[in-house]
Amino acid sequence: MTKSYRLVVRGLALVLLLAPGARTGSQTKAAEGREADQGAITGVLNRQQAAWNRGDVNAFLEGYWHSPELTFSGSNGVSRGWDGVMARYKKNYPDRAAMGQLDFSELEFRFLGPDAALVLGRWHLQRDKGDIGGVFSLVWQRFPVGWKIVHDHTSTVEQ
């Protein structure tokens, strides 16, 4: 074997030995990043749940993108924009009794890129006039101020 050929073989062997470690490090950092993102989104949902349960629709809506491009799809059609979504919530939940106590459960996270996520889950309202609940899919986007819901599709499911 020539000296240059041996150098190439040794270099290739070194790359192959180091590559799995480099990939593992990248995968570890990516997983840690996803855990942090999942924690941040869960934090927003927890704050929304707490705001709802104290009857504060305005604080609940802080989890949403404050934009005319925000969308909400539900059984009454599509609401567009921050103001439209706010009006929808205030119409459907005019007082504390209608709001009840909110609980989110069965959250599933799927990251669609470094700054986008899909979160599926269940919602339940415990109310004196009768419990209701269903499922939701939330599209999240990371902004400089943090993760915000840019689209909400919520459906009621018979209990």
C-alpha positions as CSV (number, residue, x, y, z in Angstrom):
1,M,0.0,0.0,0.0
2,T,1.2,3.5,-0.8
3,K,1.6,6.0,2.0
4,S,-1.1,8.3,0.6
5,Y,-3.6,5.3,0.3
6,R,-2.9,4.4,4.0
7,L,-3.6,8.0,5.0
8,V,-6.9,8.0,3.2
9,V,-7.9,4.7,4.8
10,R,-7.0,5.9,8.2
11,G,-8.8,9.2,7.7
12,L,-11.9,7.4,6.5
13,A,-11.7,5.0,9.5
14,L,-11.4,8.0,11.9
15,V,-14.4,9.7,10.3
16,L,-16.5,6.5,10.6
17,L,-15.5,6.1,14.3
18,L,-16.3,9.7,15.2
19,A,-19.5,10.1,13.1
20,P,-21.8,8.1,15.3
21,G,-20.7,10.1,18.3
22,A,-21.3,13.3,16.5
23,R,-24.8,12.2,15.4
24,T,-25.6,11.1,18.9
25,G,-24.6,14.5,20.2
26,S,-26.8,16.3,17.6
27,Q,-29.7,14.0,18.3
28,T,-29.3,14.6,22.1
29,K,-29.3,18.4,21.6
30,A,-32.3,18.1,19.3
31,A,-34.2,16.0,21.8
32,E,-33.3,18.4,24.6
33,G,-34.6,21.3,22.4
34,R,-37.8,19.4,21.8
35,E,-38.3,18.7,25.5
36,A,-37.8,22.4,26.2
37,D,-40.2,23.4,23.4
38,Q,-42.8,20.8,24.7
39,G,-42.4,22.2,28.2
40,A,-42.9,25.8,26.9
41,I,-46.1,24.9,25.0
42,T,-47.4,22.9,28.0
43,G,-46.7,26.0,30.2
44,V,-48.9,28.1,27.9
45,L,-51.7,25.5,28.0
46,N,-51.4,25.4,31.8
47,R,-51.7,29.2,32.0
48,Q,-54.7,29.1,29.7
49,Q,-56.4,26.4,31.8
50,A,-55.7,28.5,35.0
51,A,-57.0,31.7,33.3
52,W,-60.2,29.9,32.1
53,N,-60.8,28.4,35.5
54,R,-60.8,31.8,37.1
55,G,-63.1,33.2,34.4
56,D,-60.5,35.3,32.7
57,V,-61.1,35.0,28.9
58,N,-58.7,37.8,28.1
59,A,-55.8,36.0,29.9
60,F,-56.8,32.7,28.2
61,L,-56.5,34.4,24.8
62,E,-52.9,35.4,25.6
63,G,-51.9,31.9,24.3
64,Y,-53.1,32.8,20.9
65,W,-51.3,34.8,18.2
66,H,-52.6,38.4,18.4
67,S,-53.0,38.7,14.6
68,P,-55.7,39.2,12.0
69,E,-54.3,35.9,10.5
70,L,-55.3,33.8,13.6
71,T,-57.9,31.2,12.7
72,F,-60.3,29.1,14.8
73,S,-62.3,26.2,13.3
74,G,-65.2,24.8,15.2
75,S,-68.8,23.6,14.9
76,N,-70.0,27.1,14.1
77,G,-67.5,27.5,11.2
78,V,-64.3,29.5,11.0
79,S,-63.5,32.6,13.1
80,R,-60.7,34.8,11.7
81,G,-58.4,37.1,13.4
82,W,-57.8,37.9,17.1
83,D,-61.0,39.9,17.4
84,G,-63.1,37.2,15.7
85,V,-61.7,34.5,18.0
86,M,-62.3,36.8,21.1
87,A,-65.9,37.5,19.9
88,R,-66.5,33.7,19.5
89,Y,-65.3,32.9,23.0
90,K,-67.3,35.7,24.6
91,K,-70.5,34.7,22.7
92,N,-70.2,31.0,23.5
93,Y,-69.1,31.5,27.1
94,P,-70.8,34.7,28.4
95,D,-70.3,34.1,32.1
96,R,-68.5,32.0,34.7
97,A,-71.3,29.4,34.8
98,A,-71.0,28.8,31.0
99,M,-67.2,28.5,31.3
100,G,-67.1,25.9,34.1
101,Q,-63.8,24.3,35.0
102,L,-61.5,23.4,32.1
103,D,-59.2,20.4,31.9
104,F,-56.8,19.5,29.1
105,S,-55.6,15.9,28.7
106,E,-54.1,13.3,26.4
107,L,-51.7,15.8,24.8
108,E,-49.7,14.6,21.8
109,F,-46.9,16.7,20.3
110,R,-45.6,16.6,16.8
111,F,-42.9,19.1,15.8
112,L,-43.2,20.2,12.2
113,G,-40.0,22.1,12.1
114,P,-37.8,24.2,14.5
115,D,-40.5,26.8,14.9
116,A,-43.8,24.9,14.4
117,A,-45.7,22.2,16.2
118,L,-49.0,20.4,16.1
119,V,-50.6,19.5,19.5
120,L,-53.5,17.2,19.7
121,G,-55.5,16.7,22.9
122,R,-58.8,16.5,24.7
123,W,-60.7,19.2,26.6
124,H,-63.4,18.9,29.2
125,L,-65.6,21.5,30.9
126,Q,-67.2,20.5,34.2
127,R,-70.3,22.7,34.6
128,D,-73.5,22.8,36.7
129,K,-75.6,22.9,33.6
130,G,-73.9,19.8,32.2
131,D,-70.4,18.8,31.3
132,I,-69.1,19.0,27.7
133,G,-65.8,18.1,26.1
134,G,-64.1,17.1,22.9
135,V,-60.9,17.1,21.0
136,F,-58.6,19.8,19.6
137,S,-55.7,20.2,17.2
138,L,-53.6,23.3,17.8
139,V,-51.0,24.6,15.3
140,W,-48.3,26.4,17.2
141,Q,-45.6,28.8,16.0
142,R,-42.5,30.1,17.8
143,F,-42.3,33.9,17.9
144,P,-39.7,36.1,19.6
145,V,-42.2,36.3,22.6
146,G,-42.6,32.5,22.7
147,W,-44.9,29.8,21.4
148,K,-48.4,31.0,20.3
149,I,-51.4,29.2,18.8
150,V,-51.9,30.3,15.2
151,H,-54.7,27.9,14.4
152,D,-57.2,26.1,16.7
153,H,-59.6,23.3,15.5
154,T,-61.8,22.3,18.4
155,S,-64.7,19.9,18.2
156,T,-67.2,18.8,20.7
157,V,-67.5,15.0,21.2
158,E,-70.5,13.4,22.9
159,Q,-69.6,12.1,26.4
